[in-house]
Amino acid sequence: MERCSWANVSPIDQTYHDEEWGVPVHDDRELFEMLILEGAQAGLSWTTILKKREGYRVAFDNFDIKTVAAYDEAKIAELLLNPAIVRNKLKVNGTVTNANLVLAIQKEYGSFDKYIWQFVGGTPIVNHRESMADVPTSTPESDAMSKALKKLGFKFIGTTICYAYMQATGMVNDHTKTCFRYGIDVGE
């Protein structure tokens, strides 16, 4: 069974690729989780984040947005001692900031899903990549998402992170043409 080349790094990457990457996500909690995990990856490998994912879920109350938004300095200090997550003060504080901003978006738009999917017109962008070398690190859509989120005050949300987020949540389908997942998640 052929996969996108990046997924051949480890079994955890293969499972993530085979079951999640490129599958459209519309649940606000899951969208928040992936936003935080993609930001946590900055400067690290995705494999590292996948290995810490369960630790993140425990540490951040399963990414319950309201709960995370209410974290105080004592909780942040506790998180910074937790080896199950990336113990970077800016990233942990950014998670709390981002949770509060997601709540504000939910209030204004009805859901984070409705807001975030607007950057692809509400429908996945299906690309037809020959190889992973053809996959960009950013696009006009990820540029627009990054700019809009930064304007709202979001942290760890550069255009490269936004593009990876779009791929992870199925807003963009970048499975290569030879990958067994190519076209599956969008019904092609």
Backbone torsions as a table, in degrees:
resi	resn	phi	psi	omega
1	MET	NA	124.0	-178.4
2	GLU	-93.0	137.5	179.5
3	ARG	-121.0	169.8	168.4
4	CYS	-59.1	138.8	-170.9
5	SER	-58.4	-33.3	-177.9
6	TRP	-62.9	-25.2	-174.8
7	ALA	-78.1	-7.0	-177.1
8	ASN	-87.4	10.3	-178.6
9	VAL	-68.8	-43.1	-176.3
10	SER	-159.5	165.2	177.2
11	PRO	-59.1	-36.6	-179.7
12	ILE	-66.3	-37.0	175.8
13	ASP	-66.4	-41.0	179.4
14	GLN	-60.9	-46.6	-179.9
15	THR	-62.1	-46.0	178.7
16	TYR	-59.2	-47.0	178.6
17	HIS	-59.7	-48.1	-173.8
18	ASP	-68.8	-30.5	-172.5
19	GLU	-110.3	-22.6	-172.2
20	GLU	-127.2	-46.1	-170.2
21	TRP	-59.2	122.7	179.0
22	GLY	89.3	-3.4	178.2
23	VAL	-84.2	124.0	-178.8
24	PRO	-58.0	129.1	180.0
25	VAL	-113.6	131.2	179.4
26	HIS	-127.8	3.4	178.4
27	ASP	-86.5	125.7	-176.2
28	ASP	-58.1	-39.8	179.8
29	ARG	-63.9	-44.1	179.1
30	GLU	-67.1	-39.1	177.3
31	LEU	-63.4	-39.2	177.1
32	PHE	-66.1	-45.5	178.7
33	GLU	-55.0	-49.3	-177.6
34	MET	-67.2	-34.1	176.7
35	LEU	-60.9	-44.1	-179.4
36	ILE	-69.7	-43.8	-179.3
37	LEU	-65.2	-40.4	177.8
38	GLU	-63.6	-39.7	176.9
39	GLY	-67.7	-35.4	178.3
40	ALA	-65.5	-27.1	-178.3
41	GLN	-69.6	-22.2	-176.1
42	ALA	-46.2	118.1	179.7
43	GLY	85.3	-0.5	-178.0
44	LEU	-127.1	175.9	176.4
45	SER	-89.6	154.1	177.0
46	TRP	-65.8	-33.1	177.5
47	THR	-59.0	-42.0	177.9
48	THR	-58.6	-44.2	-179.1
49	ILE	-68.0	-42.1	178.2
50	LEU	-60.3	-38.8	178.9
51	LYS	-66.4	-28.0	-179.1
52	LYS	-96.5	-0.3	-173.1
53	ARG	-57.3	-46.3	179.9
54	GLU	-65.0	-36.8	175.7
55	GLY	-62.2	-39.3	176.1
56	TYR	-63.3	-43.2	-178.5
57	ARG	-61.2	-41.5	178.3
58	VAL	-68.8	-49.8	-175.6
59	ALA	-62.7	-36.5	-176.4
60	PHE	-106.1	35.4	173.4
61	ASP	47.7	48.5	179.7
62	ASN	54.2	31.3	178.6
63	PHE	57.3	33.7	172.9
64	ASP	-67.2	115.4	-170.3
65	ILE	-60.4	-46.7	-179.3
66	LYS	-63.4	-41.0	179.9
67	THR	-64.3	-47.8	-179.4
68	VAL	-63.3	-38.8	-179.9
69	ALA	-61.6	-25.5	-177.3
70	ALA	-92.3	2.2	-179.9
71	TYR	-59.0	137.2	178.4
72	ASP	-106.0	-176.6	-177.8
73	GLU	-60.8	-36.1	179.5
74	ALA	-64.5	-43.2	178.8
75	LYS	-65.8	-41.5	178.3
76	ILE	-62.1	-42.7	177.7
77	ALA	-60.7	-40.2	177.6
78	GLU	-63.0	-44.7	-179.9
79	LEU	-61.7	-36.8	-178.2
80	LEU	-69.4	-10.4	175.8
81	LEU	-100.4	-2.0	-173.5
82	ASN	-88.1	110.6	-179.0
83	PRO	-71.2	-7.2	-179.6
84	ALA	-78.7	-8.7	179.2
85	ILE	-126.9	173.1	172.5
86	VAL	-77.3	115.0	-173.4
87	ARG	-89.8	68.1	179.1
88	ASN	-113.7	119.1	-174.5
89	LYS	-58.2	-41.2	179.9
90	LEU	-64.1	-40.0	-179.9
91	LYS	-70.2	-40.6	179.2
92	VAL	-66.4	-47.5	176.7
93	ASN	-61.1	-37.9	177.9
94	GLY	-62.2	-34.2	178.0
95	THR	-62.6	-43.4	179.4
96	VAL	-67.1	-44.3	177.0
97	THR	-58.1	-48.0	-177.8
98	ASN	-64.0	-36.0	177.2
99	ALA	-61.8	-44.0	178.4
100	ASN	-63.2	-37.9	179.6
101	LEU	-71.6	-34.9	174.9
102	VAL	-63.2	-41.5	177.2
103	LEU	-59.8	-41.3	178.6
104	ALA	-64.3	-40.1	177.8
105	ILE	-65.1	-42.4	178.2
106	GLN	-58.9	-41.0	-179.9
107	LYS	-64.4	-41.6	-177.0
108	GLU	-79.2	-39.4	-172.8
109	TYR	-105.9	-8.8	-178.0
110	GLY	94.6	-30.7	176.3
111	SER	-164.0	154.9	174.2
112	PHE	-68.6	-36.3	177.4
113	ASP	-53.2	-50.6	-178.2
114	LYS	-60.5	-40.6	-179.5
115	TYR	-68.8	-51.6	-170.4
116	ILE	-71.5	-32.2	-179.9
117	TRP	-75.0	-11.3	177.8
118	GLN	-62.1	-24.5	-176.9
119	PHE	-71.1	-12.9	173.8
120	VAL	-121.8	20.1	178.8
121	GLY	67.9	19.8	177.0
122	GLY	82.4	-2.2	-176.9
123	THR	-131.3	138.4	179.5
124	PRO	-57.7	141.0	171.4
125	ILE	-86.8	120.3	-178.9
126	VAL	-102.8	113.9	178.4
127	ASN	-96.7	161.2	-177.3
128	HIS	-124.1	71.5	-174.5
129	ARG	-84.4	135.0	175.8
130	GLU	-75.0	-38.9	-179.9
131	SER	-150.7	169.9	178.9
132	MET	-65.8	-22.0	176.6
133	ALA	-64.3	-21.3	179.8
134	ASP	-85.9	-6.4	-176.6
135	VAL	-87.0	122.9	179.2
136	PRO	-75.4	167.1	175.6
137	THR	-93.3	-11.8	176.6
138	SER	-158.2	162.7	179.7
139	THR	-142.3	170.4	175.0
140	PRO	-56.9	-33.9	178.9
141	GLU	-68.1	-42.4	179.1
142	SER	-71.3	-32.0	174.5
143	ASP	-61.4	-45.1	-179.1
144	ALA	-65.6	-42.0	178.9
145	MET	-62.4	-48.4	-179.3
146	SER	-59.2	-47.0	-178.7
147	LYS	-61.0	-45.8	-178.9
148	ALA	-65.3	-43.5	-178.9
149	LEU	-68.9	-39.6	177.0
150	LYS	-61.9	-40.3	179.6
151	LYS	-60.9	-33.4	178.1
152	LEU	-78.1	-15.6	179.0
153	GLY	108.9	4.6	179.2
154	PHE	-61.3	151.7	-179.5
155	LYS	-112.9	152.2	179.2
156	PHE	53.0	59.3	-172.1
157	ILE	-141.9	40.2	176.0
158	GLY	-66.3	170.2	-174.9
159	THR	-63.2	-34.2	177.9
160	THR	-67.8	-42.5	175.9
161	ILE	-61.9	-42.1	179.4
162	CYS	-62.9	-39.5	179.8
163	TYR	-67.0	-42.5	176.7
164	ALA	-61.1	-38.7	177.5
165	TYR	-63.4	-42.3	179.3
166	MET	-63.2	-38.8	176.9
167	GLN	-67.0	-45.5	-176.4
168	ALA	-63.1	-35.3	-175.9
169	THR	-99.3	10.7	174.5
170	GLY	77.2	9.5	174.5
171	MET	-68.3	-27.8	176.9
172	VAL	-128.9	133.8	175.8
173	ASN	-108.2	106.4	-178.4
174	ASP	-111.7	21.6	173.9
175	HIS	-61.8	134.8	-179.6
176	THR	-70.5	159.6	-175.8
177	LYS	-59.8	-27.2	-179.5
178	THR	-88.4	-6.9	-178.7
179	CYS	-76.5	139.7	179.9
180	PHE	-63.6	-18.1	179.4
181	ARG	-88.8	-7.0	-176.9
182	TYR	-55.1	120.3	175.1
183	GLY	79.6	-10.2	-175.9
184	ILE	-63.5	-48.5	-169.8
185	ASP	-73.5	-13.5	179.7
186	VAL	-118.3	12.4	172.8
187	GLY	75.1	24.2	178.3
188	GLU	-81.9	NA	NA
